[in-house]
Amino acid sequence: MNHLKTGNAFFAQGSYKAYKFAGNELQETGFYGMNARFYMADLGRFGQYDPLSASTLDPYGYGYNNPIMFADSSGLEGEPVNGETGPGGPQSIGTATNPIDVGEVIVNAPIRAMASNTTSIMPSNCLVCNGGGISAPGLQNTPTPSVPIQTPSENWYGLAGQGNWFFGTAGVLSGFGGSVQSRNMYSQGIRRGISGNYRLTGRNLSQFGNAAMTDATIPISKIGSAAKIAGHFSFGVGVISDIAGTATGQVSLGKAVINTGFGVAGNWGGPIGASLSTVYFGVDGFYPGGWPGIFNDGNIMQAKLDEGFNQAGPYRINVFGAHEPK
């Protein structure tokens, strides 16, 4: 965002006004494009996981949380601000002296190896691990950390959410089927009564057979009743899972509140609420990273559009939001 002392603010991707922190381009999301990842200078944190975190031990931080001594212009690993090379100094990533392939990074195996032997995976010029050229007391001689390995049983919250989505979705589909069944029963002269359904006959059928259907007269469908029970059960399981997940630190209180809101919409919000709830919990349970993962991928896609198609066309295509003229 560019403030030009006029009381107005605007974005100008591709212009010199958009290049700010460390000479990097500011995106509409408030993140800076730092080559490998997107960085928010206000927080001092990257928005994506560091593909080299197995060696830097800093998955989201900037410059080992020491921006006075280190910079991270590549979005991969911190380097001393003086930019020198040689013993103890940084080497350009991807050169013959320091080849690093970041195409695919498997995190768990290197971390297990690191727990028993930190020098087995650390580069010789890692300044915060093996001494390097900068003195870092308290970091070089720290004891080997104990890294817990998460087992499937510890990931119960995500598995429970996926299983509950299938159960809730079955209830939603059954609810739609029950609605169709109730309408068919109504067209056949069946109405809802105090003690259950009854069929119109004789004069009552001729007088009230074509009357408009209301909530008081719509017949009770067995499929619809079963769907309602399934929906309430799914909602209860979701609330209990969120309470337990909040207590164990696997879900934040804010996310638990949002989940409860969508659960209420799914159960008592009619077809629209049920549809929105199904989409929300489906993305949250099955898309990598959930909704934050979607927005991160959207930022990456937006950056690629800004570098290519949006540079040539008369309109700027936005991944999130309406298109706009340049």
Secondary structure, 3 states (H helix, E strand, C coil): CEECCCCCEECCCCCHHHECHHHCEECCCCCEEECCEEEECCCCEECCCCCCHHHHCCCCECHHHCCCCEECCCCCCCEECCCCCCCCCCCCCCCCCCCCCCCCCCCHHHHHHHHHCHHHCCCCCCCCCCCCCCCCCCCCCCCCCCCCCCCHHHHHHHHHHHHHHHHHHHHHHHHHHHHHHHHHHHHCCEEECCCCEEECCHHHHHHHCCCCCCCCCCCCCHHHHHHHHHHHHHHHHHHHHHHHHHHHCCCCHHHHHHHHHHHHHHHHCHHHHHHHHHHHHHHHHHCCCHHHHHHHHHHHHHHHHHHCHHHHCCEECCCCCCCEEC
